[in-house]
Amino acid sequence: MADEDELVVKDSNGTQLHDGDSVTLIKDLKVKGSGGVTLKRGTLIKNIRLTYDEDEIECNADKVKGLVLRTEFVKKA
């Protein structure tokens, strides 16, 4: 449990992220394994979940469920 308290997840601008935050994509992203779905820059992703990796977050987008995004491609909304 102590490791969860020490994990600090930051977006591309260095702002700290928390469970339940909303983020915006800063780049168009092609989603692998989704049949050619591309998430466009500016897409709002709500209710993110932090993982044990400080460089990744889990979320659900309109078109893709169970998505893992790298924090370097998002900014806090």
C-alpha positions, -999 to +999 in steps of 0.1 A: +000+000+000+029+024+006+039+022-031+005+036-042+010+067-020+045+073-035+034+069-072+031+103-089+016+103-124+020+135-145+006+146-178+027+160-207+028+194-190+039+181-156+005+184-139-003+156-115-031+133-124-055+114-100-081+087-104-113+101-119-097+131-137-105+141-173-077+144-199-075+157-234-054+141-262-026+164-275-019+142-306-039+120-331-035+084-320-040+053-340-054+026-317-038-008-323-061-038-325-093-017-330-098-021-367-083+013-377-098+036-351-080+069-347-086+091-317-083+128-328-063+155-310-086+173-285-107+143-277-118+145-241-113+113-220-133+113-187-128+093-155-093+079-160-078+052-138-041+052-127-021+021-131+010+008-113+031+024-141+036+061-139+038+064-177+004+048-184-033+054-176-064+033-182-096+048-197-126+043-219-131+064-250-163+067-270-151+043-297-127+021-276-132+004-242-104-007-220-078+017-235-043+022-221-028+056-229+007+069-223+008+100-202+030+118-227+001+121-251-025+137-227-030+169-207-053+174-178-086+190-188 
